[in-house]
């Protein structure tokens, strides 16, 4: 099929303002991903088109971008699924993630995102001695299940940069930070949930979430982000995890 | 044109932030000043794509011993692995997996709350020969959990990261190491990291092949840089083709699918592995299964006559074979969703195939480099057949060759290798830095990188990297694949030589500095070509079949002449080969039957 791409371009070395680049790519297999088509453009039409990518199958989180107005990983969106039923042609518009400074083309500055992530203690804390038999700390399958969903996060930023609260104020820690903190708050082995809850209970923490669900729709790992945020809110309100 | 060069000073630098690099960083940073440099954000590293599990003889679900794991590893390696280091790998696997759990890694749990384990290819009860539950797992995203946990601990311990810095050269003066030369991807500026020691942990080079499970970023930079700096590469002819890549795409479908009971089926609906490996069938070593698939396809028994077979994990299929094997266990659709959620997501996303209802089309996919930078048991790089150590240089993970994988790696052992030898290398390097002096940088330490980058940027030869890369990948797939012969390898040699020549005329579109991925991809292609050549030369010279190196013209293993490791050196534009003996131990080489 034929893909007509409209890509938001930006390169301050060339031009001060962003522009729209338009590229037509023919003979695209409907099962090719948007990343495949971007590679076709980069490798055969304009090598200066810049984006991040690595694994190309949705597990590394490099290539989150706005595809027809919705955040997604370019490698997980198949071209055929963007086309109208039976159509041999598809128009695709690609933009960088919103809410983070654009560095070049589809590449944004991830540092503000990772700074938020680091702020909520995204690491396991348990300073009590390990079991005497030098084996694993025990955890029931039921306790393990409580935070299974949030262990799937790949830090792609698709959720945070789809959130209107984050767009309105970048000081909001954003959904990804809460998801990562959730993974530890609800881990029965961890000992720092109170400190994490204190951080997330502050002005730019979970209460900035207005339950809009954009994050949940955007998550390429199908994490129920809004539910995770609600669980953290509830823990803050009740003091029970 | 003079370029501004920034200089940073550290005790040591770690190149690559996957499992091996991060594990080394955690240990090395306890007593020395460490920089971790990666061309990606650390959490993008390909360790995160590992699925099925990490092998350790915890014996949580049935009897197991690290010595059984060691024998399975040696047998899997087709007796080419060095048995002293295999013992270390399998013994330390147990304590290291427990350590990962103590770092918070969320393993799946048994009903008693212990780390859950599953079956995996080539892992057996040594007394019965039957598959044993040894692969410790977290659903089918074990690598993701390891990568995340190690990165989290690095944040906790305030390890210093340089994200999106591309390492392009090793500063070696005679037999001393002075640091590395990098490009800051965001600015295009050159940064030298001046250090007493360097650890290379850049992963593999599956992108030499057309169909691969490897990320686009797996271009073997660290191995190529070392080769250019006079360090040999060991056992390059042994590259693993994983039997179950998604047809056409190469995306990995973990051996855990078969560990949970899935089977491979040909066009006649036959579970053909029963013929090739009567005892452990679908859970034979990867080289054995990949060859079986290839031979089924050659015999016209691919699905619909195509070059793929089916991987069937539908509950009715699995239960049929469980019953036939006399096992009590039965599975249902919910179990598949719980144990293999990512696999289900991949096949639904990319194929529109629901693994609970339909079989999945699979073909062998270029997956893992058994060979690489030769090291000793502390990750110290060795320079020759006499194991002469190059002080201050370390390597760990897939880029290294200890050698614990020999001619064919056992499933789950890549993750074991990362954490066991990442830790050993990190510890040794920190101790080394306490004693060693920081030697001065040479004048113009960055000049060869600056010259090469300017050459690529300024070139107007009109040749596109994409074209050369595609030709290289095709020729490697056609000629240096699951099976090879003198004829196919000679053909590959000729094509690669031609491509190396064309590479000199490469022309890029982007002449800028910021995030110039056009330029970086062209540079990476140079690494791939050199590694493809080293692979081909090493394969051409080995007149036997062993593990992943299967020659149609020398079909048998030849222990008398070939029980030895290859060392491939770069001499100007050509490669020179040497050999070194295999370290044997408890296990005498014998025919390999599964």
Interface residues (C-beta under 8 A of the other chain):
Chain A: X11 X12 X13 X14 X31 X33 X42 X43 X44 X46 X47 X48 X50 X51 X52 X53 X54 X55 X56 X57 X58 X59 X60 X61 X62 X76 X78 X103 X104 X105 X107 X110 X114 X118 X122 X123 X124 X125 X126 X130 X134 X135 X136 X137 X138 X139 X140 X141 X144 X147 X148 X151 X152 X154 X155 X183 X184 X187 X189 X190 X222
Chain B: X40 X41 X43 X44 X45 X46 X48 X49 X95 X98 X101 X102 X103 X104 X106 X107 X108 X109 X110 X111 X112 X113 X114 X115 X138 X139 X141 X144 X145 X148 X149 X152 X153 X155 X156 X186 X215 X216 X217 X249 X251 X342 X345 X346 X349 X350 X351 X464 X465 X466 X508 X509 X510 X512 X513 X514 X515 X516 X517 X518
